[in-house]
Amino acid sequence: MPSSNFGLSNNPNDVYFNVALYRPDTITNGVVLFQFKEDENGDGNFNTANEDMYSLELTKLEPGWQIVSIKYSELVSLENGQPSTPKGDAQHNPDKLHTVSCLFLANPASGYSQALMDYMIFTTDGPLKL
């Protein structure tokens, strides 16, 4: 039976999320939102009512390519862009990570946005080194 998680360590201080992102020089209003959904009860699914979802919201990307790295334990719980209380056990459990989602957003009042993404990877014991 296929695994329903990413096979990561259970220590959130050892796991890092890394991704390469590109923002064109002319784009200033983009938001990149990553969501990390945990399957805490091990049923192979994520339930929004009683399992944790953590987020990484990037609003100040520099122009050009950059590597973004964050320790799993530093991810926050957000609801409509505001800090919130996780719905599950409120423990960062990278070993129970079920789904990673990425949303590229723009403020409709200020128009078009764009970002490029490449090389999304988890590392242990430190951020990605190139």
N, CA, C and O atoms as a Tinker XYZ file with bonds, in Angstrom:
   520  protein
     1  N      0.842000   -1.178000    0.000000    73     2
     2  CA     0.000000    0.000000    0.000000    64     1     3
     3  C      0.889000    1.244000    0.000000    63     2     4     5
     4  O      1.837000    1.309000    0.782000    81     3
     5  N      0.610000    2.234000   -0.858000    73     3     6
     6  CA     1.439000    3.438000   -0.913000    64     5     7
     7  C      1.337000    4.234000    0.386000    63     6     8     9
     8  O      0.319000    4.206000    1.077000    81     7
     9  N      2.417000    4.940000    0.694000    73     7    10
    10  CA     2.464000    5.773000    1.885000    64     9    11
    11  C      1.569000    6.989000    1.695000    63    10    12    13
    12  O      1.449000    7.513000    0.588000    81    11
    13  N      0.937000    7.437000    2.784000    73    11    14
    14  CA     0.086000    8.628000    2.697000    64    13    15
    15  C      0.787000    9.834000    3.314000    63    14    16    17
    16  O      0.143000   10.844000    3.601000    81    15
    17  N      2.121000    9.738000    3.524000    73    15    18
    18  CA     2.855000   10.891000    4.026000    64    17    19
    19  C      4.180000   11.009000    3.270000    63    18    20    21
    20  O      4.428000   10.258000    2.327000    81    19
    21  N      5.013000   11.936000    3.681000    73    19    22
    22  CA     6.249000   12.238000    2.967000    64    21    23
    23  C      7.464000   11.487000    3.504000    63    22    24    25
    24  O      8.557000   11.623000    2.954000    81    23
    25  N      7.299000   10.699000    4.561000    73    23    26
    26  CA     8.416000    9.955000    5.128000    64    25    27
    27  C      9.419000   10.845000    5.844000    63    26    28    29
    28  O     10.610000   10.534000    5.860000    81    27
    29  N      8.968000   11.936000    6.433000    73    27    30
    30  CA     9.851000   12.880000    7.120000    64    29    31
    31  C     10.045000   12.498000    8.583000    63    30    32    33
    32  O      9.290000   11.697000    9.134000    81    31
    33  N     11.045000   13.071000    9.188000    73    31    34
    34  CA    11.320000   12.891000   10.615000    64    33    35
    35  C     10.145000   13.399000   11.445000    63    34    36    37
    36  O      9.365000   14.233000   10.985000    81    35
    37  N     10.024000   12.894000   12.668000    73    35    38
    38  CA     8.976000   13.393000   13.555000    64    37    39
    39  C      9.428000   14.621000   14.338000    63    38    40    41
    40  O      8.642000   15.187000   15.098000    81    39
    41  N     10.681000   15.044000   14.167000    73    39    42
    42  CA    11.201000   16.213000   14.870000    64    41    43
    43  C     11.070000   17.452000   13.985000    63    42    44    45
    44  O     11.803000   17.574000   13.003000    81    43
    45  N     10.157000   18.374000   14.303000    73    43    46
    46  CA     9.933000   19.544000   13.455000    64    45    47
    47  C     11.100000   20.524000   13.444000    63    46    48    49
    48  O     11.152000   21.408000   12.588000    81    47
    49  N     12.039000   20.383000   14.381000    73    47    50
    50  CA    13.216000   21.252000   14.392000    64    49    51
    51  C     14.312000   20.746000   13.460000    63    50    52    53
    52  O     15.272000   21.470000   13.193000    81    51
    53  N     14.187000   19.526000   12.966000    73    51    54
    54  CA    15.178000   18.946000   12.052000    64    53    55
    55  C     14.761000   19.021000   10.591000    63    54    56    57
    56  O     15.592000   18.816000    9.705000    81    55
    57  N     13.494000   19.311000   10.322000    73    55    58
    58  CA    12.959000   19.279000    8.957000    64    57    59
    59  C     12.829000   20.705000    8.420000    63    58    60    61
    60  O     12.289000   21.586000    9.089000    81    59
    61  N     13.329000   20.915000    7.212000    73    59    62
    62  CA    13.243000   22.221000    6.549000    64    61    63
    63  C     12.499000   22.068000    5.230000    63    62    64    65
    64  O     12.698000   21.103000    4.492000    81    63
    65  N     11.634000   23.046000    4.949000    73    63    66
    66  CA    10.972000   23.145000    3.651000    64    65    67
    67  C     11.759000   24.161000    2.840000    63    66    68    69
    68  O     12.059000   25.253000    3.323000    81    67
    69  N     12.091000   23.801000    1.607000    73    67    70
    70  CA    12.887000   24.659000    0.729000    64    69    71
    71  C     12.225000   24.727000   -0.643000    63    70    72    73
    72  O     11.660000   23.744000   -1.121000    81    71
    73  N     12.301000   25.890000   -1.264000    73    71    74
    74  CA    11.745000   26.049000   -2.603000    64    73    75
    75  C     12.460000   27.211000   -3.298000    63    74    76    77
    76  O     12.835000   28.194000   -2.659000    81    75
    77  N     12.643000   27.081000   -4.611000    73    75    78
    78  CA    13.184000   28.164000   -5.422000    64    77    79
    79  C     12.010000   28.917000   -6.036000    63    78    80    81
    80  O     11.138000   28.317000   -6.664000    81    79
    81  N     11.994000   30.236000   -5.850000    73    79    82
    82  CA    10.925000   31.085000   -6.389000    64    81    83
    83  C     11.530000   32.224000   -7.206000    63    82    84    85
    84  O     12.615000   32.719000   -6.901000    81    83
    85  N     10.811000   32.625000   -8.240000    73    83    86
    86  CA    11.244000   33.728000   -9.085000    64    85    87
    87  C     10.127000   34.763000   -9.163000    63    86    88    89
    88  O      8.969000   34.434000   -9.422000    81    87
    89  N     10.499000   36.019000   -8.932000    73    87    90
    90  CA     9.558000   37.131000   -9.087000    64    89    91
    91  C     10.108000   38.065000  -10.156000    63    90    92    93
    92  O     11.230000   38.554000  -10.024000    81    91
    93  N      9.331000   38.325000  -11.229000    73    91    94
    94  CA     9.783000   39.276000  -12.247000    64    93    95
    95  C      9.934000   40.684000  -11.651000    63    94    96    97
    96  O      9.261000   41.036000  -10.682000    81    95
    97  N     10.825000   41.475000  -12.245000    73    95    98
    98  CA    11.077000   42.845000  -11.767000    64    97    99
    99  C      9.817000   43.707000  -11.745000    63    98   100   101
   100  O      9.667000   44.562000  -10.872000    81    99
   101  N      8.925000   43.493000  -12.684000    73    99   102
   102  CA     7.759000   44.367000  -12.834000    64   101   103
   103  C      6.573000   43.981000  -11.948000    63   102   104   105
   104  O      5.567000   44.690000  -11.930000    81   103
   105  N      6.672000   42.894000  -11.227000    73   103   106
   106  CA     5.564000   42.410000  -10.401000    64   105   107
   107  C      5.822000   42.785000   -8.941000    63   106   108   109
   108  O      6.889000   42.492000   -8.401000    81   107
   109  N      4.852000   43.427000   -8.310000    73   107   110
   110  CA     5.058000   43.845000   -6.915000    64   109   111
   111  C      3.923000   43.424000   -5.983000    63   110   112   113
   112  O      4.039000   43.604000   -4.771000    81   111
   113  N      2.846000   42.879000   -6.502000    73   111   114
   114  CA     1.684000   42.617000   -5.646000    64   113   115
   115  C      1.401000   41.138000   -5.411000    63   114   116   117
   116  O      0.313000   40.795000   -4.950000    81   115
   117  N      2.342000   40.257000   -5.712000    73   115   118
   118  CA     2.095000   38.826000   -5.598000    64   117   119
   119  C      2.231000   38.297000   -4.186000    63   118   120   121
   120  O      2.995000   38.818000   -3.374000    81   119
   121  N      1.473000   37.253000   -3.915000    73   119   122
   122  CA     1.553000   36.515000   -2.659000    64   121   123
   123  C      1.660000   35.035000   -3.022000    63   122   124   125
   124  O      0.893000   34.531000   -3.842000    81   123
   125  N      2.611000   34.352000   -2.407000    73   123   126
   126  CA     2.737000   32.910000   -2.582000    64   125   127
   127  C      2.396000   32.278000   -1.241000    63   126   128   129
   128  O      3.008000   32.598000   -0.222000    81   127
   129  N      1.416000   31.380000   -1.246000    73   127   130
   130  CA     0.949000   30.747000   -0.022000    64   129   131
   131  C      1.123000   29.239000   -0.134000    63   130   132   133
   132  O      0.559000   28.597000   -1.020000    81   131
   133  N      1.918000   28.684000    0.786000    73   131   134
   134  CA     2.063000   27.237000    0.891000    64   133   135
   135  C      1.252000   26.772000    2.089000    63   134   136   137
   136  O      1.261000   27.416000    3.138000    81   135
   137  N      0.551000   25.654000    1.936000    73   135   138
   138  CA    -0.227000   25.062000    3.029000    64   137   139
   139  C      0.260000   23.630000    3.245000    63   138   140   141
   140  O      0.426000   22.866000    2.294000    81   139
   141  N      0.484000   23.283000    4.508000    73   139   142
   142  CA     1.000000   21.985000    4.907000    64   141   143
   143  C     -0.059000   21.293000    5.745000    63   142   144   145
   144  O     -0.316000   21.699000    6.879000    81   143
   145  N     -0.673000   20.259000    5.204000    73   143   146
   146  CA    -1.807000   19.589000    5.847000    64   145   147
   147  C     -1.366000   18.253000    6.432000    63   146   148   149
   148  O     -0.800000   17.415000    5.729000    81   147
   149  N     -1.627000   18.060000    7.721000    73   147   150
   150  CA    -1.205000   16.852000    8.430000    64   149   151
   151  C     -2.363000   15.875000    8.604000    63   150   152   153
   152  O     -3.485000   16.267000    8.924000    81   151
   153  N     -2.070000   14.607000    8.389000    73   151   154
   154  CA    -3.024000   13.524000    8.637000    64   153   155
   155  C     -2.708000   12.960000   10.020000    63   154   156   157
   156  O     -1.969000   11.983000   10.139000    81   155
   157  N     -3.257000   13.564000   11.048000    73   155   158
   158  CA    -2.906000   13.205000   12.423000    64   157   159
   159  C     -3.483000   11.867000   12.877000    63   158   160   161
   160  O     -2.888000   11.194000   13.718000    81   159
   161  N     -4.632000   11.474000   12.334000    73   159   162
   162  CA    -5.224000   10.207000   12.786000    64   161   163
   163  C     -4.808000    9.020000   11.916000    63   162   164   165
   164  O     -5.220000    7.892000   12.185000    81   163
   165  N     -4.002000    9.252000   10.882000    73   163   166
   166  CA    -3.456000    8.166000   10.082000    64   165   167
   167  C     -4.435000    7.470000    9.162000    63   166   168   169
   168  O     -4.189000    6.339000    8.745000    81   167
   169  N     -5.560000    8.132000    8.830000    73   167   170
   170  CA    -6.551000    7.485000    7.967000    64   169   171
   171  C     -6.285000    7.703000    6.475000    63   170   172   173
   172  O     -7.059000    7.243000    5.636000    81   171
   173  N     -5.186000    8.408000    6.137000    73   171   174
   174  CA    -4.853000    8.645000    4.737000    64   173   175
   175  C     -5.517000    9.857000    4.135000    63   174   176   177
   176  O     -5.422000   10.079000    2.928000    81   175
   177  N     -6.192000   10.653000    4.958000    73   175   178
   178  CA    -6.888000   11.851000    4.487000    64   177   179
   179  C     -6.594000   13.017000    5.413000    63   178   180   181
   180  O     -6.166000   12.829000    6.552000    81   179
   181  N     -6.831000   14.239000    4.905000    73   179   182
   182  CA    -6.748000   15.438000    5.728000    64   181   183
   183  C     -8.163000   15.919000    5.987000    63   182   184   185
   184  O     -8.954000   16.070000    5.056000    81   183
   185  N     -8.484000   16.160000    7.249000    73   183   186
   186  CA    -9.802000   16.646000    7.640000    64   185   187
   187  C     -9.655000   18.060000    8.195000    63   186   188   189
   188  O     -8.987000   18.256000    9.210000    81   187
   189  N    -10.268000   19.043000    7.546000    73   187   190
   190  CA   -10.130000   20.442000    7.955000    64   189   191
   191  C    -10.699000   20.717000    9.344000    63   190   192   193
   192  O    -10.298000   21.686000    9.990000    81   191
   193  N    -11.618000   19.889000    9.811000    73   191   194
   194  CA   -12.281000   20.144000   11.090000    64   193   195
   195  C    -11.436000   19.755000   12.295000    63   194   196   197
   196  O    -11.589000   20.345000   13.364000    81   195
   197  N    -10.536000   18.762000   12.144000    73   195   198
   198  CA    -9.839000   18.308000   13.341000    64   197   199
   199  C     -8.384000   17.893000   13.117000    63   198   200   201
   200  O     -7.828000   17.140000   13.916000    81   199
   201  N     -7.765000   18.375000   12.042000    73   199   202
   202  CA    -6.347000   18.103000   11.825000    64   201   203
   203  C     -5.633000   19.411000   11.504000    63   202   204   205
   204  O     -6.236000   20.350000   10.984000    81   203
   205  N     -4.338000   19.458000   11.822000    73   203   206
   206  CA    -3.570000   20.697000   11.694000    64   205   207
   207  C     -3.211000   21.019000   10.256000    63   206   208   209
   208  O     -2.878000   20.140000    9.461000    81   207
   209  N     -3.287000   22.316000    9.943000    73   207   210
   210  CA    -2.760000   22.849000    8.694000    64   209   211
   211  C     -1.891000   24.044000    9.063000    63   210   212   213
   212  O     -2.322000   24.956000    9.769000    81   211
   213  N     -0.658000   24.017000    8.568000    73   211   214
   214  CA     0.266000   25.131000    8.789000    64   213   215
   215  C      0.538000   25.800000    7.453000    63   214   216   217
   216  O      0.346000   25.201000    6.395000    81   215
   217  N      0.990000   27.055000    7.512000    73   215   218
   218  CA     1.156000   27.830000    6.285000    64   217   219
   219  C      2.467000   28.596000    6.266000    63   218   220   221
   220  O      3.073000   28.873000    7.301000    81   219
   221  N      2.879000   28.927000    5.054000    73   219   222
   222  CA     3.985000   29.837000    4.800000    64   221   223
   223  C      3.470000   30.830000    3.773000    63   222   224   225
   224  O      3.234000   30.473000    2.619000    81   223
   225  N      3.296000   32.078000    4.195000    73   223   226
   226  CA     2.790000   33.130000    3.315000    64   225   227
   227  C      3.932000   34.083000    2.989000    63   226   228   229
   228  O      4.501000   34.712000    3.881000    81   227
   229  N      4.261000   34.185000    1.711000    73   227   230
   230  CA     5.361000   35.036000    1.256000    64   229   231
   231  C      4.799000   36.231000    0.505000    63   230   232   233
   232  O      4.205000   36.082000   -0.562000    81   231
   233  N      4.989000   37.414000    1.066000    73   231   234
   234  CA     4.440000   38.634000    0.467000    64   233   235
   235  C      5.519000   39.607000    0.012000    63   234   236   237
   236  O      5.214000   40.562000   -0.702000    81   235
   237  N      6.748000   39.396000    0.399000    73   235   238
   238  CA     7.828000   40.348000    0.093000    64   237   239
   239  C      8.965000   39.667000   -0.655000    63   238   240   241
   240  O     10.118000   39.736000   -0.230000    81   239
   241  N      8.650000   39.012000   -1.761000    73   239   242
   242  CA     9.689000   38.371000   -2.554000    64   241   243
   243  C     10.537000   39.422000   -3.266000    63   242   244   245
   244  O     10.015000   40.415000   -3.773000    81   243
   245  N     11.833000   39.195000   -3.299000    73   243   246
   246  CA    12.740000   40.060000   -4.042000    64   245   247
   247  C     12.658000   39.697000   -5.525000    63   246   248   249
   248  O     12.295000   38.569000   -5.860000    81   247
   249  N     12.988000   40.629000   -6.415000    73   247   250
   250  CA    13.005000   40.288000   -7.841000    64   249   251
   251  C     14.077000   39.242000   -8.141000    63   250   252   253
   252  O     15.133000   39.227000   -7.508000    81   251
   253  N     13.800000   38.371000   -9.105000    73   251   254
   254  CA    14.747000   37.344000   -9.513000    64   253   255
   255  C     14.536000   36.048000   -8.745000    63   254   256   257
   256  O     13.585000   35.901000   -7.977000    81   255
   257  N     15.462000   35.101000   -8.977000    73   255   258
   258  CA    15.393000   33.804000   -8.315000    64   257   259
   259  C     15.913000   33.897000   -6.899000    63   258   260   261
   260  O     16.866000   34.626000   -6.628000    81   259
   261  N     15.295000   33.167000   -6.002000    73   259   262
   262  CA    15.756000   33.077000   -4.616000    64   261   263
   263  C     15.337000   31.747000   -4.030000    63   262   264   265
   264  O     14.335000   31.158000   -4.436000    81   263
   265  N     16.121000   31.281000   -3.068000    73   263   266
   266  CA    15.792000   30.068000   -2.326000    64   265   267
   267  C     15.136000   30.496000   -1.020000    63   266   268   269
   268  O     15.687000   31.308000   -0.276000    81   267
   269  N     13.964000   29.949000   -0.748000    73   267   270
   270  CA    13.265000   30.192000    0.512000    64   269   271
   271  C     13.360000   28.901000    1.316000    63   270   272   273
   272  O     13.020000   27.828000    0.819000    81   271
   273  N     13.822000   29.009000    2.555000    73   271   274
   274  CA    13.937000   27.856000    3.450000    64   273   275
   275  C     13.326000   28.219000    4.791000    63   274   276   277
   276  O     13.524000   29.324000    5.297000    81   275
   277  N     12.579000   27.277000    5.366000    73   275   278
   278  CA    11.991000   27.501000    6.680000    64   277   279
   279  C     11.964000   26.183000    7.447000    63   278   280   281
   280  O     11.681000   25.124000    6.886000    81   279
   281  N     12.257000   26.272000    8.711000    73   279   282
   282  CA    12.178000   25.116000    9.593000    64   281   283
   283  C     10.707000   24.766000    9.774000    63   282   284   285
   284  O      9.880000   25.659000    9.960000    81   283
   285  N     10.373000   23.493000    9.723000    73   283   286
   286  CA     8.977000   23.053000    9.836000    64   285   287
   287  C      8.333000   23.573000   11.124000    63   286   288   289
   288  O      7.150000   23.915000   11.128000    81   287
   289  N      9.092000   23.635000   12.204000    73   287   290
   290  CA     8.554000   24.098000   13.486000    64   289   291
   291  C      8.205000   25.584000   13.473000    63   290   292   293
   292  O      7.521000   26.055000   14.381000    81   291
   293  N      8.661000   26.338000   12.460000    73   291   294
   294  CA     8.383000   27.770000   12.375000    64   293   295
   295  C      7.167000   28.091000   11.501000    63   294   296   297
   296  O      6.777000   29.253000   11.392000    81   295
   297  N      6.571000   27.082000   10.885000    73   295   298
   298  CA     5.349000   27.315000   10.114000    64   297   299
   299  C      4.236000   27.741000   11.065000    63   298   300   301
   300  O      4.212000   27.332000   12.225000    81   299
   301  N      3.323000   28.559000   10.571000    73   299   302
   302  CA     2.238000   29.078000   11.413000    64   301   303
   303  C      0.889000   28.602000   10.898000    63   302   304   305
   304  O      0.751000   28.193000    9.745000    81   303
   305  N     -0.083000   28.664000   11.763000    73   303   306
   306  CA    -1.459000   28.357000   11.378000    64   305   307
   307  C     -2.140000   29.667000   11.000000    63   306   308   309
   308  O     -2.127000   30.627000   11.771000    81   307
   309  N     -2.735000   29.700000    9.808000    73   307   310
   310  CA    -3.414000   30.898000    9.318000    64   309   311
   311  C     -4.834000   30.557000    8.893000    63   310   312   313
   312  O     -5.110000   29.469000    8.388000    81   311
   313  N     -5.715000   31.506000    9.109000    73   311   314
   314  CA    -7.079000   31.403000    8.595000    64   313   315
   315  C     -7.413000   32.741000    7.975000    63   314   316   317
   316  O     -7.446000   33.760000    8.664000    81   315
   317  N     -7.666000   32.744000    6.656000    73   315   318
   318  CA    -7.901000   33.968000    5.900000    64   317   319
   319  C     -6.756000   34.959000    6.085000    63   318   320   321
   320  O     -6.978000   36.165000    6.199000    81   319
   321  N     -5.524000   34.438000    6.113000    73   319   322
   322  CA    -4.345000   35.277000    6.221000    64   321   323
   323  C     -4.014000   35.760000    7.617000    63   322   324   325
   324  O     -3.029000   36.475000    7.801000    81   323
   325  N     -4.811000   35.387000    8.606000    73   323   326
   326  CA    -4.599000   35.833000    9.988000    64   325   327
   327  C     -4.164000   34.656000   10.857000    63   326   328   329
   328  O     -4.604000   33.528000   10.635000    81   327
   329  N     -3.300000   34.911000   11.852000    73   327   330
   330  CA    -2.907000   33.823000   12.757000    64   329   331
   331  C     -4.134000   33.178000   13.399000    63   330   332   333
   332  O     -5.092000   33.857000   13.769000    81   331
   333  N     -4.080000   31.857000   13.521000    73   331   334
   334  CA    -5.207000   31.117000   14.085000    64   333   335
   335  C     -4.688000   29.935000   14.900000    63   334   336   337
   336  O     -3.498000   29.620000   14.873000    81   335
   337  N     -5.584000   29.301000   15.610000    73   335   338
   338  CA    -5.252000   28.114000   16.385000    64   337   339
   339  C     -5.433000   26.890000   15.495000    63   338   340   341
   340  O     -6.475000   26.748000   14.855000    81   339
   341  N     -4.432000   25.998000   15.442000    73   339   342
   342  CA    -4.603000   24.787000   14.638000    64   341   343
   343  C     -5.805000   23.969000   15.114000    63   342   344   345
   344  O     -6.166000   24.022000   16.290000    81   343
   345  N     -6.417000   23.222000   14.214000    73   343   346
   346  CA    -7.639000   22.471000   14.523000    64   345   347
   347  C     -7.370000   21.091000   15.120000    63   346   348   349
   348  O     -8.286000   20.459000   15.647000    81   347
   349  N     -6.128000   20.619000   15.044000    73   347   350
   350  CA    -5.798000   19.280000   15.551000    64   349   351
   351  C     -5.112000   19.348000   16.896000    63   350   352   353
   352  O     -5.580000   20.023000   17.813000    81   351
   353  N     -3.987000   18.637000   17.010000    73   351   354
   354  CA    -3.282000   18.588000   18.292000    64   353   355
   355  C     -2.355000   19.779000   18.514000    63   354   356   357
   356  O     -1.715000   19.861000   19.563000    81   355
   357  N     -2.263000   20.701000   17.560000    73   355   358
   358  CA    -1.442000   21.919000   17.646000    64   357   359
   359  C      0.038000   21.597000   17.836000    63   358   360   361
   360  O      0.781000   22.386000   18.419000    81   359
   361  N      0.461000   20.439000   17.344000    73   359   362
   362  CA     1.863000   20.038000   17.367000    64   361   363
   363  C      2.345000   19.919000   15.924000    63   362   364   365
   364  O      1.674000   19.313000   15.088000    81   363
   365  N      3.498000   20.496000   15.636000    73   363   366
   366  CA     4.080000   20.355000   14.300000    64   365   367
   367  C      4.560000   18.911000   14.143000    63   366   368   369
   368  O      5.493000   18.482000   14.822000    81   367
   369  N      3.916000   18.171000   13.243000    73   367   370
   370  CA     4.225000   16.754000   13.026000    64   369   371
   371  C      4.618000   16.516000   11.574000    63   370   372   373
   372  O      3.784000   16.079000   10.780000    81   371
   373  N      5.874000   16.793000   11.205000    73   371   374
   374  CA     6.253000   16.580000    9.804000    64   373   375
   375  C      6.113000   15.133000    9.349000    63   374   376   377
   376  O      5.915000   14.876000    8.161000    81   375
   377  N      6.215000   14.183000   10.281000    73   375   378
   378  CA     6.060000   12.775000    9.919000    64   377   379
   379  C      4.617000   12.436000    9.543000    63   378   380   381
   380  O      4.357000   11.369000    8.987000    81   379
   381  N      3.678000   13.336000    9.842000    73   379   382
   382  CA     2.269000   13.131000    9.495000    64   381   383
   383  C      1.814000   14.027000    8.342000    63   382   384   385
   384  O      0.623000   14.105000    8.042000    81   383
   385  N      2.774000   14.706000    7.696000    73   383   386
   386  CA     2.435000   15.587000    6.581000    64   385   387
   387  C      1.816000   14.776000    5.452000    63   386   388   389
   388  O      2.394000   13.795000    4.985000    81   387
   389  N      0.632000   15.200000    5.020000    73   387   390
   390  CA    -0.147000   14.478000    4.005000    64   389   391
   391  C     -0.139000   15.200000    2.664000    63   390   392   393
   392  O     -0.015000   14.563000    1.617000    81   391
   393  N     -0.270000   16.530000    2.686000    73   391   394
   394  CA    -0.414000   17.308000    1.462000    64   393   395
   395  C      0.302000   18.647000    1.595000    63   394   396   397
   396  O      0.249000   19.285000    2.646000    81   395
   397  N      0.970000   19.067000    0.529000    73   395   398
   398  CA     1.510000   20.423000    0.433000    64   397   399
   399  C      0.816000   21.079000   -0.756000    63   398   400   401
   400  O      0.835000   20.554000   -1.869000    81   399
   401  N      0.202000   22.235000   -0.504000    73   399   402
   402  CA    -0.477000   22.990000   -1.557000    64   401   403
   403  C      0.244000   24.314000   -1.761000    63   402   404   405
   404  O      0.820000   24.869000   -0.825000    81   403
   405  N      0.209000   24.814000   -2.987000    73   403   406
   406  CA     0.797000   26.114000   -3.290000    64   405   407
   407  C     -0.222000   26.949000   -4.055000    63   406   408   409
   408  O     -0.799000   26.505000   -5.048000    81   407
   409  N     -0.426000   28.158000   -3.570000    73   407   410
   410  CA    -1.342000   29.097000   -4.226000    64   409   411
   411  C     -0.571000   30.352000   -4.608000    63   410   412   413
   412  O      0.163000   30.905000   -3.788000    81   411
   413  N     -0.730000   30.799000   -5.836000    73   411   414
   414  CA    -0.159000   32.055000   -6.291000    64   413   415
   415  C     -1.305000   33.060000   -6.346000    63   414   416   417
   416  O     -2.243000   32.897000   -7.126000    81   415
   417  N     -1.227000   34.090000   -5.523000    73   415   418
   418  CA    -2.335000   35.023000   -5.354000    64   417   419
   419  C     -1.934000   36.437000   -5.743000    63   418   420   421
   420  O     -0.753000   36.785000   -5.732000    81   419
   421  N     -2.930000   37.249000   -6.088000    73   419   422
   422  CA    -2.723000   38.664000   -6.380000    64   421   423
   423  C     -3.864000   39.454000   -5.772000    63   422   424   425
   424  O     -4.979000   38.953000   -5.628000    81   423
   425  N     -3.576000   40.675000   -5.423000    73   423   426
   426  CA    -4.618000   41.581000   -4.959000    64   425   427
   427  C     -5.395000   42.044000   -6.186000    63   426   428   429
   428  O     -4.818000   42.704000   -7.051000    81   427
   429  N     -6.697000   41.720000   -6.294000    73   427   430
   430  CA    -7.454000   42.097000   -7.493000    64   429   431
   431  C     -7.502000   43.605000   -7.725000    63   430   432   433
   432  O     -7.663000   44.045000   -8.863000    81   431
   433  N     -7.367000   44.397000   -6.673000    73   431   434
   434  CA    -7.397000   45.852000   -6.817000    64   433   435
   435  C     -6.149000   46.378000   -7.514000    63   434   436   437
   436  O     -6.186000   47.442000   -8.131000    81   435
   437  N     -5.039000   45.640000   -7.420000    73   435   438
   438  CA    -3.799000   46.130000   -8.021000    64   437   439
   439  C     -3.372000   45.331000   -9.251000    63   438   440   441
   440  O     -2.301000   45.579000   -9.805000    81   439
   441  N     -4.187000   44.384000   -9.679000    73   439   442
   442  CA    -3.966000   43.737000  -10.962000    64   441   443
   443  C     -3.161000   42.460000  -10.949000    63   442   444   445
   444  O     -3.065000   41.758000   -9.942000    81   443
   445  N     -2.588000   42.184000  -12.105000    73   443   446
   446  CA    -1.901000   40.945000  -12.448000    64   445   447
   447  C     -0.708000   40.676000  -11.528000    63   446   448   449
   448  O     -0.045000   41.603000  -11.063000    81   447
   449  N     -0.451000   39.396000  -11.278000    73   447   450
   450  CA     0.732000   38.979000  -10.538000    64   449   451
   451  C      1.313000   37.735000  -11.191000    63   450   452   453
   452  O      0.643000   37.048000  -11.962000    81   451
   453  N      2.577000   37.459000  -10.869000    73   451   454
   454  CA     3.231000   36.290000  -11.446000    64   453   455
   455  C      4.387000   35.866000  -10.552000    63   454   456   457
   456  O      5.075000   36.706000   -9.973000    81   455
   457  N      4.592000   34.580000  -10.444000    73   455   458
   458  CA     5.763000   34.005000   -9.777000    64   457   459
   459  C      6.028000   32.652000  -10.418000    63   458   460   461
   460  O      5.109000   31.996000  -10.907000    81   459
   461  N      7.270000   32.247000  -10.413000    73   459   462
   462  CA     7.657000   30.939000  -10.910000    64   461   463
   463  C      8.212000   30.135000   -9.748000    63   462   464   465
   464  O      8.803000   30.690000   -8.822000    81   463
   465  N      8.020000   28.826000   -9.801000    73   463   466
   466  CA     8.489000   27.964000   -8.729000    64   465   467
   467  C      9.255000   26.791000   -9.329000    63   466   468   469
   468  O      8.905000   26.273000  -10.389000    81   467
   469  N     10.316000   26.384000   -8.618000    73   467   470
   470  CA    11.113000   25.243000   -9.045000    64   469   471
   471  C     11.728000   24.584000   -7.814000    63   470   472   473
   472  O     11.936000   25.243000   -6.795000    81   471
   473  N     12.009000   23.333000   -7.900000    73   471   474
   474  CA    12.798000   22.574000   -6.925000    64   473   475
   475  C     12.292000   22.691000   -5.489000    63   474   476   477
   476  O     12.979000   23.224000   -4.619000    81   475
   477  N     11.116000   22.200000   -5.262000    73   475   478
   478  CA    10.565000   22.141000   -3.909000    64   477   479
   479  C     11.084000   20.861000   -3.261000    63   478   480   481
   480  O     10.918000   19.770000   -3.806000    81   479
   481  N     11.725000   21.003000   -2.072000    73   479   482
   482  CA    12.352000   19.846000   -1.434000    64   481   483
   483  C     12.384000   20.043000    0.079000    63   482   484   485
   484  O     12.495000   21.165000    0.573000    81   483
   485  N     12.284000   18.934000    0.800000    73   483   486
   486  CA    12.489000   18.938000    2.250000    64   485   487
   487  C     13.912000   18.470000    2.514000    63   486   488   489
   488  O     14.404000   17.558000    1.850000    81   487
   489  N     14.573000   19.096000    3.487000    73   487   490
   490  CA    15.897000   18.658000    3.914000    64   489   491
   491  C     15.868000   18.449000    5.426000    63   490   492   493
   492  O     14.957000   18.914000    6.111000    81   491
   493  N     16.871000   17.750000    5.931000    73   491   494
   494  CA    16.981000   17.551000    7.367000    64   493   495
   495  C     18.265000   18.170000    7.875000    63   494   496   497
   496  O     19.252000   18.272000    7.147000    81   495
   497  N     18.244000   18.582000    9.136000    73   495   498
   498  CA    19.402000   19.146000    9.841000    64   497   499
   499  C     19.889000   20.476000    9.291000    63   498   500   501
   500  O     20.961000   20.931000    9.688000    81   499
   501  N     19.155000   21.116000    8.401000    73   499   502
   502  CA    19.547000   22.428000    7.903000    64   501   503
   503  C     18.857000   22.752000    6.598000    63   502   504   505
   504  O     18.329000   21.870000    5.920000    81   503
   505  N     18.868000   24.046000    6.249000    73   503   506
   506  CA    18.261000   24.452000    4.982000    64   505   507
   507  C     19.072000   23.962000    3.783000    63   506   508   509
   508  O     20.222000   23.548000    3.925000    81   507
   509  N     18.462000   24.015000    2.617000    73   507   510
   510  CA    19.099000   23.610000    1.367000    64   509   511
   511  C     20.351000   24.445000    1.124000    63   510   512   513
   512  O     20.335000   25.671000    1.238000    81   511
   513  N     21.432000   23.751000    0.787000    73   511   514
   514  CA    22.692000   24.441000    0.436000    64   513   515
   515  C     23.009000   24.121000   -1.007000    63   514   516   517
   516  O     23.049000   22.957000   -1.408000    81   515
   517  N     23.233000   25.166000   -1.783000    73   515   518
   518  CA    23.564000   24.988000   -3.215000    64   517   519
   519  C     25.027000   25.128000   -3.446000    63   518   520
   520  O     25.486000   25.010000   -4.582000    81   519
